[in-house]
Every structure is written in C-alpha cells, then in structure tokens.
C-alpha cells in the first residue's frame, strides 16, 4: 500500500544506487510501487529508471516512470502523486539510499487510522574534507540528531496525506509537510538512510542559504504551522558542546553559517524561484 515517489532532475549517475537500495529491501508486509518522475532532464534519468522494470516487477512491485518536459520539484511531486496507486506515500530524493529494513519499518509505522508522518534515522554523508567536517557537526545539532527532520525522505499514511492538497510552489517541501504534523505525530524508525550534503564550502553556503530561505518562506506563508515547530535554539551552551566534540567540524559549520548571514540573498521569503535547474542538489 506504499507508493515511493522519486522526483529526479538529471540524476542518471545517482538514481541507480537509490533504486538498488530500494530493491535490496527486506520483505515488507505491504505492497510497494515505485514512481520515478524525471523532470526537465537533459540526461538519461528516465532511461535509467525504465531499465529497472524487470528487477522491480520480479519483486512483485510496480514501476511507473514519468518523463516530464517541465522541471521543478513541486511539479514533479504533484505529478507523482497523481500517478501513484497506493494510499500511503513516501517521498524520496533520487540521491538518497536506504537501509534494507527501512521500507518495512516505515510501512509498520504508517499502519493505522491516525495521521502519521514517518522517516528513517538520518545518516548525513559527504566526501570532501570540508563537507565531511561540516556534516560531522551538522549531524550532532539536536534537531538533526534527535528530531524527525525528514531530509530527503518522509512518508505519510492516507490520513496524513489528507492534510494537504497539492504541494505548493515553495522551496522546502519537507519543512512544509513536517509542520503539518504535531511532534507527537512524527515517528522516526530505527532503520537508516544516507542523505548526502553537497561538496565544497561555496556549495554548502549556497545550499544553506537556500534552506534558510525555505524555512523563512514557510513561516511567512503558513504562520499557523509554526505552532508545530520543535526546533530548539542551540544557544551558547549547545555551541560550546559542539565545539568541544569536534573543533574543526564546528569551525567549518559556523563559518558556513556566518557566510550565509553576511552574503547576498537573491530572493525574499515569499519568492519561489529557487534555481529549478539545480533543485536536485538543493540540500
């Protein structure tokens, strides 16, 4: 009863690993459908997705591949929702890989009449030294370590999906959907998934600036949702703790934060033009 919707913009080099990880999933007690929404692609993303049909169907799953001319993540998510057959939905970024137990645990968490938002246990990954240093501190920020951020992967059951109509034209789909649920309605299952950050200092600053714009945009357009926000301020004590644990990582993390606050911002909080040509790297 779970449709996994994967929006993908020029992801031919990463989509295979995502689909491989899904196919390595342990046997689940609910039916699975994979919906890949290639959108605005100039590469072989859709072709890569279609090449998995035999393997997906061998698992007894369904596979749908949409190849949209128009780009944009929200457009892709809405198209995927319309094409999906099952009432439970998981929204998965194409560069994310999941642990074998994750789908099964998500399905079990979603099973019930009450509205539920669920995600896995987040593992932030990186390759370059600066991104690894940033990730080492980022993953220890309390909300990332103990909350249910849903970065790159979140799932809802039928009652949960009824909380909103279509995805609005905003920057941060995960923030918007997460805040439709009270903290006690969000479940983090134990199984993990890998969520990569972008590589290099300049890219980290660019993406962090975009993340901050997205959070401000949701707060501005949907102020009533902020009653469901459970992010606690880090405070001086929290910063000192992060510094003590990893001085180098904290230095990189705080340097990115300073660069975000002192650098130029191209959009106001109400803007929705978010660089659609590069949304797939929009960490």
RODO-2510 file (C-alpha; in nm, 4 decimals, decimal comma):
residues 283
     n   res          X          Y          Z
     1     x     0,0000     0,0000     0,0000
     2     x     0,3035     0,2285    -0,0280
     3     x     0,3954     0,4355    -0,3330
     4     x     0,7552     0,5598    -0,3264
     5     x     0,7703     0,8807    -0,5297
     6     x     1,1156     0,9840    -0,6529
     7     x     1,1446     1,3245    -0,8218
     8     x     1,4589     1,3299    -1,0334
     9     x     1,6246     1,6102    -1,2283
    10     x     1,9372     1,4973    -1,4200
    11     x     2,0073     1,2118    -1,1785
    12     x     2,1313     0,9413    -1,4164
    13     x     2,4541     0,8918    -1,2174
    14     x     2,2806     0,8609    -0,8782
    15     x     1,9363     0,7154    -0,9430
    16     x     2,0683     0,3627    -0,9885
    17     x     2,2114     0,3494    -0,6359
    18     x     1,8813     0,4779    -0,4984
    19     x     1,6803     0,2121    -0,6828
    20     x     1,9331    -0,0597    -0,5968
    21     x     1,8922     0,0202    -0,2282
    22     x     1,5133     0,0018    -0,2556
    23     x     1,5341    -0,3351    -0,4319
    24     x     1,7597    -0,4653    -0,1542
    25     x     1,4790    -0,4018     0,0946
    26     x     1,3741    -0,6854     0,3186
    27     x     1,0338    -0,8380     0,2560
    28     x     0,7581    -0,5963     0,3575
    29     x     0,4030    -0,6632     0,4668
    30     x     0,2615    -0,4023     0,2285
    31     x     0,2552    -0,3733    -0,1493
    32     x     0,5198    -0,1410    -0,2961
    33     x     0,5075     0,0795    -0,6020
    34     x     0,7959     0,2962    -0,7266
    35     x     0,7127     0,6141    -0,9191
    36     x     1,0124     0,7906    -1,0739
    37     x     0,9351     1,1410    -1,2001
    38     x     1,2081     1,2581    -1,4344
    39     x     1,1502     1,6275    -1,4918
    40     x     1,3295     1,8789    -1,7071
    41     x     1,6073     1,6252    -1,7645
    42     x     1,8755     1,6599    -2,0313
    43     x     2,0365     1,3259    -1,9468
    44     x     1,9315     0,9579    -1,9296
    45     x     1,7432     0,9727    -1,5986
    46     x     1,4192     0,8329    -1,7402
    47     x     1,6034     0,5650    -1,9373
    48     x     1,7902     0,4531    -1,6247
    49     x     1,4610     0,4295    -1,4360
    50     x     1,2969     0,2231    -1,7104
    51     x     1,5922    -0,0162    -1,7150
    52     x     1,4884    -0,1326    -1,3667
    53     x     1,1431    -0,2509    -1,4720
    54     x     1,2300    -0,6213    -1,4878
    55     x     1,4002    -0,6189    -1,1475
    56     x     1,1221    -0,4185    -0,9844
    57     x     0,8486    -0,6399    -1,1233
    58     x     1,0445    -0,9505    -1,0201
    59     x     0,9927    -0,8313    -0,6625
    60     x     0,6209    -0,8152    -0,7257
    61     x     0,6325    -0,4370    -0,7131
    62     x     0,5015    -0,1842    -0,9604
    63     x     0,7093     0,0723    -1,1505
    64     x     0,5911     0,3904    -1,3191
    65     x     0,8288     0,6295    -1,4944
    66     x     0,7131     0,9781    -1,5851
    67     x     0,9264     1,1890    -1,8187
    68     x     0,8160     1,5500    -1,7856
    69     x     0,9442     1,8281    -2,0070
    70     x     0,8898     2,0883    -1,7356
    71     x     1,1307     2,0924    -1,4436
    72     x     1,0638     2,1781    -1,0803
    73     x     1,0476     1,9591    -0,7733
    74     x     0,6982     2,0575    -0,6596
    75     x     0,5647     1,9998    -1,0101
    76     x     0,7312     1,6576    -1,0061
    77     x     0,5910     1,5692    -0,6640
    78     x     0,2390     1,6627    -0,7721
    79     x     0,2702     1,4616    -1,0931
    80     x     0,3989     1,1655    -0,8946
    81     x     0,1090     1,1909    -0,6516
    82     x    -0,1410     1,1865    -0,9385
    83     x     0,0225     0,8789    -1,0906
    84     x     0,0611     0,6880    -0,7618
    85     x    -0,1748     0,3979    -0,6951
    86     x    -0,1336     0,3382    -0,3213
    87     x    -0,2759     0,5478    -0,0341
    88     x     0,0482     0,5609     0,1661
    89     x     0,3197     0,7798     0,0180
    90     x     0,6959     0,8025     0,0657
    91     x     0,8783     1,0948    -0,0953
    92     x     1,2396     1,0040    -0,1644
    93     x     1,5183     1,2133    -0,3151
    94     x     1,6989     1,0402    -0,6003
    95     x     2,0438     1,0691    -0,4385
    96     x     1,9324     0,9021    -0,1139
    97     x     1,9979     0,5359    -0,0367
    98     x     1,8008     0,3384     0,2205
    99     x     1,8897     0,0529     0,4541
   100     x     1,7255    -0,2858     0,3825
   101     x     1,4916    -0,2643     0,6827
   102     x     1,3636     0,0870     0,6163
   103     x     1,0619     0,0250     0,3913
   104     x     0,9288    -0,2451     0,6194
   105     x     0,9644    -0,0239     0,9278
   106     x     0,8033     0,2717     0,7536
   107     x     0,5058     0,0607     0,6482
   108     x     0,4578    -0,0639     1,0029
   109     x     0,4777     0,2915     1,1385
   110     x     0,2163     0,4111     0,8892
   111     x    -0,0246     0,1253     0,9586
   112     x    -0,3195     0,2725     1,1457
   113     x    -0,6120     0,5114     1,1187
   114     x    -0,4451     0,8163     1,2758
   115     x    -0,2414     1,0591     1,0686
   116     x     0,1295     0,9732     1,0786
   117     x     0,4452     1,1314     0,9402
   118     x     0,7441     0,8957     0,9421
   119     x     1,1068     0,8932     0,8382
   120     x     1,4171     0,6881     0,9000
   121     x     1,7226     0,7518     1,1118
   122     x     1,9255     1,0062     0,9200
   123     x     2,2883     0,9439     0,8243
   124     x     2,4474     1,2557     0,6748
   125     x     2,7234     1,1641     0,4304
   126     x     2,9937     1,3613     0,2495
   127     x     3,3145     1,3048     0,0519
   128     x     3,5337     1,6169     0,0508
   129     x     3,7126     1,7064     0,3748
   130     x     3,5243     2,0346     0,4181
   131     x     3,1845     1,8710     0,3658
   132     x     3,2801     1,5831     0,5963
   133     x     3,3799     1,8330     0,8642
   134     x     3,0547     2,0238     0,8168
   135     x     2,8491     1,7025     0,8291
   136     x     3,0245     1,5862     1,1471
   137     x     2,8806     1,8839     1,3356
   138     x     2,5566     1,9148     1,1397
   139     x     2,4548     1,5624     1,2339
   140     x     2,5008     1,6494     1,6047
   141     x     2,2721     1,9523     1,6035
   142     x     1,9890     1,8438     1,8382
   143     x     1,7093     1,8665     1,5826
   144     x     1,9044     1,6576     1,3316
   145     x     2,0209     1,4083     1,5941
   146     x     1,7000     1,3658     1,7940
   147     x     1,4161     1,5051     1,5835
   148     x     1,2416     1,3710     1,2745
   149     x     1,3700     1,6146     1,0104
   150     x     1,2671     1,4071     0,7089
   151     x     1,5547     1,5396     0,4986
   152     x     1,5471     1,3555     0,1669
   153     x     1,2849     1,1065     0,2857
   154     x     0,9482     1,1329     0,4551
   155     x     0,6379     0,9177     0,4431
   156     x     0,2728     0,9633     0,5329
   157     x    -0,0258     0,7343     0,5571
   158     x    -0,3630     0,8066     0,3971
   159     x    -0,4865     1,0185     0,6868
   160     x    -0,1586     1,2076     0,6842
   161     x    -0,1692     1,2720     0,3080
   162     x    -0,5161     1,4181     0,3530
   163     x    -0,3572     1,7043     0,5497
   164     x    -0,2760     1,8895     0,2266
   165     x    -0,3983     1,9042    -0,1310
   166     x    -0,1194     1,9571    -0,3839
   167     x     0,2347     2,0619    -0,2998
   168     x     0,2541     2,4429    -0,3081
   169     x     0,5130     2,6239    -0,5171
   170     x     0,7624     2,6726    -0,2356
   171     x     1,1267     2,5917    -0,1678
   172     x     1,1072     2,3438     0,1187
   173     x     0,8643     2,0564     0,0705
   174     x     0,9994     1,8633     0,3708
   175     x     0,9595     2,1585     0,6099
   176     x     0,6075     2,2281     0,4872
   177     x     0,4893     1,8687     0,5248
   178     x     0,6682     1,8101     0,8570
   179     x     0,4965     2,1131     1,0111
   180     x     0,1549     1,9842     0,9088
   181     x     0,2049     1,7291     1,1872
   182     x     0,2421     1,7811     1,5580
   183     x     0,5690     1,6498     1,7067
   184     x     0,3860     1,3562     1,8653
   185     x     0,2523     1,2573     1,5228
   186     x     0,6034     1,2198     1,3786
   187     x     0,7809     0,8855     1,4018
   188     x     1,1484     0,8119     1,3435
   189     x     1,2029     0,4424     1,2734
   190     x     1,5364     0,2848     1,3627
   191     x     1,6417     0,1850     1,0112
   192     x     1,8788     0,4321     0,8486
   193     x     1,9100     0,6153     0,5206
   194     x     2,2031     0,8024     0,3693
   195     x     2,1492     1,1691     0,2833
   196     x     2,4465     1,3387     0,1135
   197     x     2,5343     1,7026     0,1597
   198     x     2,6812     1,8996    -0,1285
   199     x     3,0560     1,9111    -0,1726
   200     x     3,2729     2,2176    -0,1052
   201     x     3,2458     2,5318     0,1037
   202     x     3,0822     2,7506    -0,1623
   203     x     2,8172     2,4869    -0,2354
   204     x     2,7458     2,4431     0,1357
   205     x     2,6921     2,8172     0,1719
   206     x     2,4669     2,8297    -0,1333
   207     x     2,2529     2,5397    -0,0160
   208     x     2,2390     2,6521     0,3477
   209     x     2,1227     2,9938     0,2266
   210     x     1,8511     2,8227     0,0230
   211     x     1,7477     2,6099     0,3224
   212     x     1,7158     2,9193     0,5389
   213     x     1,5087     3,0955     0,2709
   214     x     1,2845     2,7924     0,2533
   215     x     1,2267     2,7878     0,6285
   216     x     1,1504     3,1627     0,6327
   217     x     0,9155     3,1213     0,3388
   218     x     0,7113     2,8547     0,5168
   219     x     0,6974     3,0672     0,8321
   220     x     0,5782     3,3669     0,6304
   221     x     0,3218     3,1915     0,4105
   222     x     0,1949     2,9440     0,6716
   223     x     0,2464     3,1094     1,0134
   224     x    -0,0120     2,8828     1,1764
   225     x     0,2152     2,5842     1,1127
   226     x     0,4882     2,7259     1,3351
   227     x     0,2961     2,6048     1,6398
   228     x     0,4153     2,2564     1,5378
   229     x     0,7835     2,3554     1,5162
   230     x     1,0016     2,1707     1,7663
   231     x     1,3433     2,3078     1,6762
   232     x     1,5083     2,4360     1,9914
   233     x     1,7581     2,7221     1,9792
   234     x     2,1122     2,5893     2,0049
   235     x     2,2270     2,8547     2,2494
   236     x     2,5734     2,9244     2,3827
   237     x     2,5834     2,6014     2,5809
   238     x     2,4935     2,3960     2,2772
   239     x     2,7551     2,5666     2,0642
   240     x     3,0226     2,5078     2,3273
   241     x     2,9252     2,1402     2,3411
   242     x     2,9518     2,1064     1,9629
   243     x     3,2891     2,2848     1,9672
   244     x     3,4212     2,0557     2,2408
   245     x     3,3184     1,7462     2,0499
   246     x     3,4720     1,8496     1,7193
   247     x     3,6569     2,1851     1,6989
   248     x     3,7381     2,1517     1,3273
   249     x     3,3864     2,0474     1,2334
   250     x     3,2386     2,3270     1,4405
   251     x     3,4717     2,5796     1,2774
   252     x     3,3571     2,4759     0,9305
   253     x     2,9902     2,4589     1,0318
   254     x     2,9955     2,8013     1,1974
   255     x     3,1928     2,9519     0,9078
   256     x     2,9213     2,8384     0,6678
   257     x     2,6584     2,9913     0,8960
   258     x     2,8465     3,3226     0,9108
   259     x     2,8902     3,3290     0,5320
   260     x     2,5174     3,2683     0,4880
   261     x     2,4279     3,5596     0,7141
   262     x     2,6780     3,8049     0,5676
   263     x     2,6473     3,7155     0,1986
   264     x     2,3906     3,8356    -0,0544
   265     x     2,0447     3,6837    -0,0776
   266     x     1,8749     3,6802    -0,4166
   267     x     1,5188     3,6200    -0,3019
   268     x     1,2809     3,7422    -0,0400
   269     x     1,0970     3,4970     0,1803
   270     x     0,7951     3,4943    -0,0477
   271     x     0,9899     3,4105    -0,3623
   272     x     0,9568     3,0711    -0,5210
   273     x     1,2142     3,0921    -0,7987
   274     x     1,4673     2,8607    -0,6435
   275     x     1,7013     2,7664    -0,9232
   276     x     1,4990     2,4852    -1,0790
   277     x     1,7882     2,3795    -1,2989
   278     x     1,9721     2,2678    -0,9861
   279     x     1,6982     2,1712    -0,7429
   280     x     1,8189     1,8127    -0,7147
   281     x     2,1309     1,9326    -0,5363
   282     x     1,9265     2,1675    -0,3226
   283     x     2,0381     2,0421     0,0125
***
